[in-house]
Amino acid sequence: QVQLVESGGGLVQPGGSLRLSCAASGIIFTAYTMGWYRQAPGKQRELVASITNSGNTNYADSVRGRFTLSRDNAKMTAYLQMNSLKPEDTAVYYCNAEAFYIHWGQGTQVTVSA
């Protein structure tokens, strides 16, 4: 059974940092591109960042330079380090694993507010 379990969300003040984790099981982790998406209230889900199995990364313009996505293949975990957080980063963040199949996590809430 495939599982993507996100953790690390929460409430943070503007300018603060959070690190999200996505622990995978039930997949051949090294075969998958891992990604983080987010969905704010009333908006469509959007790609935040992705990392291929060879370590190539892609970032949305809105987060480039502030967020860093990495993966630990031995731990089957992807990490999203989020710095200099802004209120507009508030959303539910979803982990995604994509290869021949696409899998999603349940999401973790990130709220940036004073």
N, CA, C and O atoms as a GROMACS GRO file, in nm:
protein
  456
    1GLN      N    1   0.084  -0.118   0.000
    1GLN     CA    2   0.000   0.000   0.000
    1GLN      C    3   0.088   0.124   0.000
    1GLN      O    4   0.180   0.137   0.081
    2VAL      N    5   0.059   0.216  -0.092
    2VAL     CA    6   0.138   0.337  -0.104
    2VAL      C    7   0.093   0.438   0.000
    2VAL      O    8  -0.027   0.462   0.017
    3GLN      N    9   0.189   0.497   0.068
    3GLN     CA   10   0.159   0.605   0.162
    3GLN      C   11   0.260   0.717   0.147
    3GLN      O   12   0.380   0.693   0.135
    4LEU      N   13   0.210   0.839   0.146
    4LEU     CA   14   0.292   0.959   0.156
    4LEU      C   15   0.243   1.033   0.279
    4LEU      O   16   0.129   1.079   0.283
    5VAL      N   17   0.328   1.044   0.379
    5VAL     CA   18   0.288   1.105   0.505
    5VAL      C   19   0.364   1.235   0.524
    5VAL      O   20   0.486   1.237   0.538
    6GLU      N   21   0.288   1.344   0.524
    6GLU     CA   22   0.348   1.477   0.542
    6GLU      C   23   0.351   1.514   0.689
    6GLU      O   24   0.266   1.473   0.767
    7SER      N   25   0.450   1.592   0.724
    7SER     CA   26   0.460   1.647   0.860
    7SER      C   27   0.537   1.778   0.855
    7SER      O   28   0.604   1.810   0.757
    8GLY      N   29   0.525   1.855   0.963
    8GLY     CA   30   0.603   1.978   0.974
    8GLY      C   31   0.526   2.106   0.954
    8GLY      O   32   0.582   2.214   0.970
    9GLY      N   33   0.399   2.096   0.920
    9GLY     CA   34   0.321   2.217   0.903
    9GLY      C   35   0.290   2.282   1.036
    9GLY      O   36   0.318   2.226   1.142
   10GLY      N   37   0.230   2.400   1.030
   10GLY     CA   38   0.194   2.470   1.152
   10GLY      C   39   0.176   2.618   1.131
   10GLY      O   40   0.166   2.665   1.018
   11LEU      N   41   0.174   2.689   1.241
   11LEU     CA   42   0.157   2.835   1.239
   11LEU      C   43   0.293   2.900   1.261
   11LEU      O   44   0.367   2.864   1.353
   12VAL      N   45   0.325   2.997   1.176
   12VAL     CA   46   0.453   3.067   1.186
   12VAL      C   47   0.431   3.214   1.154
   12VAL      O   48   0.343   3.248   1.076
   13GLN      N   49   0.511   3.298   1.213
   13GLN     CA   50   0.502   3.442   1.185
   13GLN      C   51   0.569   3.474   1.051
   13GLN      O   52   0.657   3.401   1.007
   14PRO      N   53   0.527   3.583   0.988
   14PRO     CA   54   0.596   3.626   0.865
   14PRO      C   55   0.745   3.641   0.887
   14PRO      O   56   0.789   3.694   0.989
   15GLY      N   57   0.821   3.593   0.790
   15GLY     CA   58   0.965   3.593   0.802
   15GLY      C   59   1.023   3.468   0.865
   15GLY      O   60   1.145   3.448   0.864
   16GLY      N   61   0.938   3.385   0.920
   16GLY     CA   62   0.982   3.263   0.985
   16GLY      C   63   1.009   3.150   0.888
   16GLY      O   64   1.001   3.165   0.767
   17SER      N   65   1.041   3.034   0.946
   17SER     CA   66   1.077   2.916   0.867
   17SER      C   67   1.002   2.793   0.916
   17SER      O   68   0.964   2.783   1.033
   18LEU      N   69   0.981   2.702   0.824
   18LEU     CA   70   0.927   2.570   0.854
   18LEU      C   71   0.996   2.470   0.761
   18LEU      O   72   1.041   2.505   0.652
   19ARG      N   73   1.002   2.345   0.807
   19ARG     CA   74   1.050   2.239   0.721
   19ARG      C   75   0.943   2.130   0.714
   19ARG      O   76   0.905   2.071   0.815
   20LEU      N   77   0.896   2.106   0.594
   20LEU     CA   78   0.800   1.999   0.571
   20LEU      C   79   0.874   1.872   0.531
   20LEU      O   80   0.974   1.876   0.460
   21SER      N   81   0.820   1.760   0.578
   21SER     CA   82   0.874   1.629   0.542
   21SER      C   83   0.766   1.546   0.476
   21SER      O   84   0.648   1.557   0.510
   22CYS      N   85   0.807   1.463   0.383
   22CYS     CA   86   0.716   1.369   0.318
   22CYS      C   87   0.783   1.233   0.318
   22CYS      O   88   0.877   1.208   0.244
   23ALA      N   89   0.732   1.144   0.404
   23ALA     CA   90   0.787   1.010   0.415
   23ALA      C   91   0.704   0.915   0.329
   23ALA      O   92   0.583   0.905   0.344
   24ALA      N   93   0.773   0.846   0.238
   24ALA     CA   94   0.705   0.757   0.145
   24ALA      C   95   0.724   0.612   0.184
   24ALA      O   96   0.825   0.574   0.242
   25SER      N   97   0.624   0.531   0.152
   25SER     CA   98   0.634   0.387   0.169
   25SER      C   99   0.551   0.321   0.061
   25SER      O  100   0.456   0.380   0.008
   26GLY      N  101   0.588   0.198   0.028
   26GLY     CA  102   0.511   0.124  -0.071
   26GLY      C  103   0.543   0.157  -0.215
   26GLY      O  104   0.475   0.109  -0.306
   27ILE      N  105   0.647   0.238  -0.238
   27ILE     CA  106   0.689   0.270  -0.375
   27ILE      C  107   0.839   0.251  -0.388
   27ILE      O  108   0.912   0.246  -0.289
   28ILE      N  109   0.885   0.240  -0.511
   28ILE     CA  110   1.029   0.242  -0.538
   28ILE      C  111   1.068   0.389  -0.545
   28ILE      O  112   1.061   0.451  -0.650
   29PHE      N  113   1.109   0.442  -0.432
   29PHE     CA  114   1.126   0.586  -0.414
   29PHE      C  115   1.216   0.646  -0.521
   29PHE      O  116   1.189   0.754  -0.572
   30THR      N  117   1.324   0.576  -0.554
   30THR     CA  118   1.421   0.631  -0.648
   30THR      C  119   1.367   0.641  -0.791
   30THR      O  120   1.431   0.702  -0.877
   31ALA      N  121   1.253   0.582  -0.817
   31ALA     CA  122   1.195   0.589  -0.950
   31ALA      C  123   1.105   0.710  -0.968
   31ALA      O  124   1.062   0.740  -1.079
   32TYR      N  125   1.078   0.781  -0.858
   32TYR     CA  126   0.976   0.886  -0.859
   32TYR      C  127   1.036   1.026  -0.852
   32TYR      O  128   1.135   1.050  -0.782
   33THR      N  129   0.973   1.117  -0.927
   33THR     CA  130   0.991   1.259  -0.903
   33THR      C  131   0.902   1.297  -0.786
   33THR      O  132   0.784   1.265  -0.784
   34MET      N  133   0.960   1.366  -0.688
   34MET     CA  134   0.885   1.409  -0.571
   34MET      C  135   0.854   1.557  -0.583
   34MET      O  136   0.936   1.637  -0.629
   35GLY      N  137   0.736   1.592  -0.540
   35GLY     CA  138   0.696   1.732  -0.550
   35GLY      C  139   0.612   1.777  -0.433
   35GLY      O  140   0.556   1.696  -0.359
   36TRP      N  141   0.604   1.907  -0.418
   36TRP     CA  142   0.513   1.968  -0.321
   36TRP      C  143   0.421   2.063  -0.397
   36TRP      O  144   0.465   2.144  -0.479
   37TYR      N  145   0.295   2.051  -0.369
   37TYR     CA  146   0.194   2.140  -0.423
   37TYR      C  147   0.126   2.210  -0.305
   37TYR      O  148   0.136   2.165  -0.190
   38ARG      N  149   0.058   2.318  -0.334
   38ARG     CA  150  -0.020   2.383  -0.228
   38ARG      C  151  -0.152   2.434  -0.285
   38ARG      O  152  -0.166   2.462  -0.404
   39GLN      N  153  -0.247   2.445  -0.194
   39GLN     CA  154  -0.379   2.495  -0.232
   39GLN      C  155  -0.429   2.589  -0.123
   39GLN      O  156  -0.451   2.548  -0.009
   40ALA      N  157  -0.446   2.714  -0.160
   40ALA     CA  158  -0.500   2.814  -0.069
   40ALA      C  159  -0.652   2.818  -0.087
   40ALA      O  160  -0.703   2.778  -0.191
   41PRO      N  161  -0.723   2.866   0.014
   41PRO     CA  162  -0.870   2.874   0.004
   41PRO      C  163  -0.914   2.951  -0.120
   41PRO      O  164  -0.869   3.063  -0.144
   42GLY      N  165  -1.003   2.891  -0.197
   42GLY     CA  166  -1.057   2.956  -0.315
   42GLY      C  167  -0.966   2.956  -0.435
   42GLY      O  168  -0.998   3.018  -0.537
   43LYS      N  169  -0.852   2.888  -0.425
   43LYS     CA  170  -0.757   2.888  -0.536
   43LYS      C  171  -0.730   2.745  -0.582
   43LYS      O  172  -0.758   2.649  -0.510
   44GLN      N  173  -0.675   2.733  -0.702
   44GLN     CA  174  -0.640   2.602  -0.754
   44GLN      C  175  -0.511   2.553  -0.692
   44GLN      O  176  -0.427   2.631  -0.646
   45ARG      N  177  -0.497   2.422  -0.690
   45ARG     CA  178  -0.372   2.364  -0.643
   45ARG      C  179  -0.261   2.401  -0.740
   45ARG      O  180  -0.278   2.397  -0.862
   46GLU      N  181  -0.146   2.439  -0.685
   46GLU     CA  182  -0.034   2.481  -0.769
   46GLU      C  183   0.094   2.411  -0.727
   46GLU      O  184   0.113   2.377  -0.610
   47LEU      N  185   0.182   2.392  -0.823
   47LEU     CA  186   0.312   2.334  -0.796
   47LEU      C  187   0.400   2.434  -0.722
   47LEU      O  188   0.412   2.550  -0.762
   48VAL      N  189   0.460   2.388  -0.614
   48VAL     CA  190   0.555   2.469  -0.539
   48VAL      C  191   0.698   2.436  -0.583
   48VAL      O  192   0.776   2.524  -0.617
   49ALA      N  193   0.730   2.306  -0.582
   49ALA     CA  194   0.864   2.264  -0.619
   49ALA      C  195   0.862   2.115  -0.649
   49ALA      O  196   0.775   2.042  -0.601
   50SER      N  197   0.958   2.071  -0.731
   50SER     CA  198   0.972   1.929  -0.759
   50SER      C  199   1.119   1.894  -0.769
   50SER      O  200   1.204   1.979  -0.796
   51ILE      N  201   1.147   1.766  -0.746
   51ILE     CA  202   1.285   1.718  -0.756
   51ILE      C  203   1.283   1.581  -0.823
   51ILE      O  204   1.210   1.491  -0.780
   52THR      N  205   1.362   1.566  -0.928
   52THR     CA  206   1.365   1.440  -1.000
   52THR      C  207   1.447   1.336  -0.923
   52THR      O  208   1.510   1.367  -0.822
   53ASN      N  209   1.444   1.214  -0.973
   53ASN     CA  210   1.520   1.109  -0.906
   53ASN      C  211   1.670   1.131  -0.918
   53ASN      O  212   1.747   1.070  -0.844
   54SER      N  213   1.712   1.216  -1.009
   54SER     CA  214   1.855   1.248  -1.021
   54SER      C  215   1.890   1.378  -0.949
   54SER      O  216   2.005   1.422  -0.953
   55GLY      N  217   1.792   1.438  -0.882
   55GLY     CA  218   1.821   1.555  -0.800
   55GLY      C  219   1.800   1.690  -0.866
   55GLY      O  220   1.831   1.793  -0.806
   56ASN      N  221   1.749   1.693  -0.986
   56ASN     CA  222   1.720   1.820  -1.052
   56ASN      C  223   1.594   1.881  -0.993
   56ASN      O  224   1.492   1.814  -0.976
   57THR      N  225   1.602   2.010  -0.961
   57THR     CA  226   1.490   2.077  -0.895
   57THR      C  227   1.426   2.182  -0.984
   57THR      O  228   1.487   2.236  -1.076
   58ASN      N  229   1.299   2.207  -0.953
   58ASN     CA  230   1.223   2.308  -1.024
   58ASN      C  231   1.138   2.379  -0.919
   58ASN      O  232   1.080   2.315  -0.831
   59TYR      N  233   1.132   2.513  -0.928
   59TYR     CA  234   1.058   2.591  -0.828
   59TYR      C  235   0.962   2.687  -0.896
   59TYR      O  236   0.988   2.739  -1.004
   60ALA      N  237   0.850   2.710  -0.830
   60ALA     CA  238   0.762   2.817  -0.873
   60ALA      C  239   0.833   2.950  -0.851
   60ALA      O  240   0.912   2.966  -0.759
   61ASP      N  241   0.803   3.046  -0.938
   61ASP     CA  242   0.868   3.176  -0.927
   61ASP      C  243   0.843   3.240  -0.790
   61ASP      O  244   0.929   3.311  -0.738
   62SER      N  245   0.726   3.215  -0.735
   62SER     CA  246   0.689   3.279  -0.609
   62SER      C  247   0.769   3.230  -0.490
   62SER      O  248   0.770   3.296  -0.386
   63VAL      N  249   0.836   3.116  -0.502
   63VAL     CA  250   0.910   3.061  -0.388
   63VAL      C  251   1.059   3.048  -0.416
   63VAL      O  252   1.137   3.019  -0.324
   64ARG      N  253   1.100   3.068  -0.540
   64ARG     CA  254   1.242   3.051  -0.574
   64ARG      C  255   1.327   3.145  -0.491
   64ARG      O  256   1.297   3.264  -0.480
   65GLY      N  257   1.433   3.091  -0.433
   65GLY     CA  258   1.521   3.168  -0.347
   65GLY      C  259   1.482   3.165  -0.200
   65GLY      O  260   1.560   3.203  -0.114
   66ARG      N  261   1.360   3.120  -0.172
   66ARG     CA  262   1.315   3.112  -0.032
   66ARG      C  263   1.295   2.967   0.012
   66ARG      O  264   1.318   2.934   0.128
   67PHE      N  265   1.253   2.882  -0.079
   67PHE     CA  266   1.225   2.742  -0.049
   67PHE      C  267   1.333   2.654  -0.111
   67PHE      O  268   1.386   2.684  -0.218
   68THR      N  269   1.365   2.545  -0.043
   68THR     CA  270   1.460   2.448  -0.095
   68THR      C  271   1.404   2.308  -0.078
   68THR      O  272   1.367   2.267   0.032
   69LEU      N  273   1.398   2.236  -0.188
   69LEU     CA  274   1.348   2.098  -0.186
   69LEU      C  275   1.466   2.002  -0.198
   69LEU      O  276   1.554   2.020  -0.282
   70SER      N  277   1.466   1.900  -0.113
   70SER     CA  278   1.571   1.799  -0.118
   70SER      C  279   1.509   1.663  -0.093
   70SER      O  280   1.393   1.652  -0.053
   71ARG      N  281   1.587   1.560  -0.117
   71ARG     CA  282   1.539   1.424  -0.094
   71ARG      C  283   1.651   1.339  -0.037
   71ARG      O  284   1.768   1.356  -0.069
   72ASP      N  285   1.610   1.246   0.049
   72ASP     CA  286   1.702   1.147   0.106
   72ASP      C  287   1.650   1.012   0.060
   72ASP      O  288   1.554   0.959   0.116
   73ASN      N  289   1.713   0.955  -0.040
   73ASN     CA  290   1.663   0.830  -0.096
   73ASN      C  291   1.673   0.714   0.003
   73ASN      O  292   1.589   0.624   0.002
   74ALA      N  293   1.774   0.716   0.088
   74ALA     CA  294   1.788   0.609   0.187
   74ALA      C  295   1.673   0.610   0.287
   74ALA      O  296   1.628   0.505   0.333
   75LYS      N  297   1.625   0.730   0.320
   75LYS     CA  298   1.513   0.742   0.414
   75LYS      C  299   1.379   0.750   0.344
   75LYS      O  300   1.274   0.755   0.409
   76MET      N  301   1.381   0.750   0.211
   76MET     CA  302   1.258   0.760   0.132
   76MET      C  303   1.176   0.882   0.176
   76MET      O  304   1.054   0.873   0.196
   77THR      N  305   1.243   0.993   0.190
   77THR     CA  306   1.179   1.114   0.241
   77THR      C  307   1.222   1.235   0.158
   77THR      O  308   1.338   1.249   0.119
   78ALA      N  309   1.125   1.322   0.133
   78ALA     CA  310   1.152   1.450   0.068
   78ALA      C  311   1.129   1.561   0.168
   78ALA      O  312   1.038   1.554   0.252
   79TYR      N  313   1.211   1.664   0.160
   79TYR     CA  314   1.204   1.774   0.256
   79TYR      C  315   1.186   1.906   0.181
   79TYR      O  316   1.249   1.930   0.079
   80LEU      N  317   1.098   1.990   0.234
   80LEU     CA  318   1.081   2.124   0.179
   80LEU      C  319   1.115   2.224   0.288
   80LEU      O  320   1.037   2.244   0.382
   81GLN      N  321   1.230   2.287   0.276
   81GLN     CA  322   1.271   2.390   0.370
   81GLN      C  323   1.214   2.523   0.321
   81GLN      O  324   1.243   2.567   0.209
   82MET      N  325   1.134   2.586   0.405
   82MET     CA  326   1.068   2.711   0.368
   82MET      C  327   1.117   2.823   0.459
   82MET      O  328   1.096   2.820   0.580
   83ASN      N  329   1.183   2.920   0.400
   83ASN     CA  330   1.236   3.034   0.473
   83ASN      C  331   1.167   3.162   0.428
   83ASN      O  332   1.102   3.166   0.323
   84SER      N  333   1.182   3.266   0.507
   84SER     CA  334   1.125   3.397   0.474
   84SER      C  335   0.978   3.385   0.435
   84SER      O  336   0.935   3.440   0.334
   85LEU      N  337   0.904   3.314   0.515
   85LEU     CA  338   0.765   3.287   0.483
   85LEU      C  339   0.681   3.414   0.483
   85LEU      O  340   0.704   3.506   0.562
   86LYS      N  341   0.584   3.416   0.393
   86LYS     CA  342   0.495   3.530   0.375
   86LYS      C  343   0.351   3.486   0.398
   86LYS      O  344   0.320   3.368   0.385
   87PRO      N  345   0.264   3.579   0.433
   87PRO     CA  346   0.122   3.541   0.451
   87PRO      C  347   0.064   3.472   0.327
   87PRO      O  348  -0.022   3.385   0.340
   88GLU      N  349   0.108   3.510   0.210
   88GLU     CA  350   0.056   3.447   0.088
   88GLU      C  351   0.105   3.303   0.069
   88GLU      O  352   0.061   3.235  -0.024
   89ASP      N  353   0.195   3.257   0.154
   89ASP     CA  354   0.234   3.116   0.151
   89ASP      C  355   0.135   3.028   0.227
   89ASP      O  356   0.146   2.906   0.225
   90THR      N  357   0.040   3.089   0.294
   90THR     CA  358  -0.060   3.014   0.369
   90THR      C  359  -0.141   2.925   0.276
   90THR      O  360  -0.200   2.973   0.179
   91ALA      N  361  -0.144   2.796   0.306
   91ALA     CA  362  -0.213   2.699   0.221
   91ALA      C  363  -0.202   2.561   0.285
   91ALA      O  364  -0.130   2.542   0.383
   92VAL      N  365  -0.275   2.468   0.228
   92VAL     CA  366  -0.251   2.327   0.258
   92VAL      C  367  -0.147   2.278   0.158
   92VAL      O  368  -0.161   2.294   0.037
   93TYR      N  369  -0.042   2.218   0.211
   93TYR     CA  370   0.069   2.169   0.129
   93TYR      C  371   0.057   2.018   0.113
   93TYR      O  372   0.041   1.945   0.211
   94TYR      N  373   0.066   1.973  -0.012
   94TYR     CA  374   0.050   1.832  -0.044
   94TYR      C  375   0.178   1.777  -0.105
   94TYR      O  376   0.240   1.839  -0.192
   95CYS      N  377   0.217   1.662  -0.057
   95CYS     CA  378   0.329   1.589  -0.116
   95CYS      C  379   0.277   1.507  -0.235
   95CYS      O  380   0.164   1.458  -0.234
   96ASN      N  381   0.362   1.495  -0.335
   96ASN     CA  382   0.326   1.426  -0.459
   96ASN      C  383   0.443   1.340  -0.503
   96ASN      O  384   0.558   1.382  -0.497
   97ALA      N  385   0.412   1.219  -0.546
   97ALA     CA  386   0.514   1.131  -0.604
   97ALA      C  387   0.465   1.092  -0.742
   97ALA      O  388   0.355   1.040  -0.758
   98GLU      N  389   0.548   1.118  -0.843
   98GLU     CA  390   0.504   1.096  -0.981
   98GLU      C  391   0.605   1.016  -1.059
   98GLU      O  392   0.723   1.049  -1.065
   99ALA      N  393   0.557   0.909  -1.119
   99ALA     CA  394   0.635   0.832  -1.216
   99ALA      C  395   0.532   0.782  -1.317
   99ALA      O  396   0.463   0.862  -1.380
  100PHE      N  397   0.521   0.651  -1.332
  100PHE     CA  398   0.414   0.599  -1.417
  100PHE      C  399   0.279   0.623  -1.347
  100PHE      O  400   0.178   0.649  -1.412
  101TYR      N  401   0.280   0.614  -1.215
  101TYR     CA  402   0.163   0.645  -1.132
  101TYR      C  403   0.186   0.776  -1.059
  101TYR      O  404   0.300   0.823  -1.046
  102ILE      N  405   0.078   0.835  -1.014
  102ILE     CA  406   0.084   0.957  -0.933
  102ILE      C  407   0.018   0.930  -0.799
  102ILE      O  408  -0.094   0.878  -0.792
  103HIS      N  409   0.089   0.965  -0.694
  103HIS     CA  410   0.037   0.945  -0.558
  103HIS      C  411   0.039   1.078  -0.484
  103HIS      O  412   0.125   1.162  -0.507
  104TRP      N  413  -0.057   1.094  -0.394
  104TRP     CA  414  -0.070   1.216  -0.315
  104TRP      C  415  -0.076   1.186  -0.167
  104TRP      O  416  -0.129   1.083  -0.125
  105GLY      N  417  -0.022   1.278  -0.088
  105GLY     CA  418  -0.040   1.272   0.055
  105GLY      C  419  -0.170   1.340   0.095
  105GLY      O  420  -0.243   1.391   0.010
  106GLN      N  421  -0.198   1.339   0.225
  106GLN     CA  422  -0.323   1.395   0.275
  106GLN      C  423  -0.316   1.547   0.294
  106GLN      O  424  -0.420   1.612   0.305
  107GLY      N  425  -0.197   1.602   0.299
  107GLY     CA  426  -0.182   1.745   0.313
  107GLY      C  427  -0.150   1.787   0.455
  107GLY      O  428  -0.187   1.720   0.552
  108THR      N  429  -0.080   1.899   0.466
  108THR     CA  430  -0.049   1.958   0.596
  108THR      C  431  -0.069   2.108   0.586
  108THR      O  432  -0.028   2.171   0.488
  109GLN      N  433  -0.130   2.165   0.687
  109GLN     CA  434  -0.164   2.307   0.684
  109GLN      C  435  -0.043   2.391   0.723
  109GLN      O  436   0.024   2.363   0.823
  110VAL      N  437  -0.017   2.493   0.645
  110VAL     CA  438   0.083   2.594   0.677
  110VAL      C  439   0.012   2.728   0.684
  110VAL      O  440  -0.052   2.771   0.588
  111THR      N  441   0.024   2.794   0.798
  111THR     CA  442  -0.038   2.924   0.818
  111THR      C  443   0.069   3.025   0.857
  111THR      O  444   0.140   3.006   0.956
  112VAL      N  445   0.078   3.131   0.780
  112VAL     CA  446   0.176   3.237   0.806
  112VAL      C  447   0.098   3.361   0.847
  112VAL      O  448   0.031   3.424   0.765
  113SER      N  449   0.109   3.394   0.973
  113SER     CA  450   0.029   3.506   1.026
  113SER      C  451   0.096   3.563   1.149
  113SER      O  452   0.161   3.492   1.226
  114ALA      N  453   0.078   3.692   1.166
  114ALA     CA  454   0.129   3.757   1.286
  114ALA      C  455   0.030   3.742   1.400
  114ALA      O  456   0.055   3.790   1.511
   0.00000   0.00000   0.00000
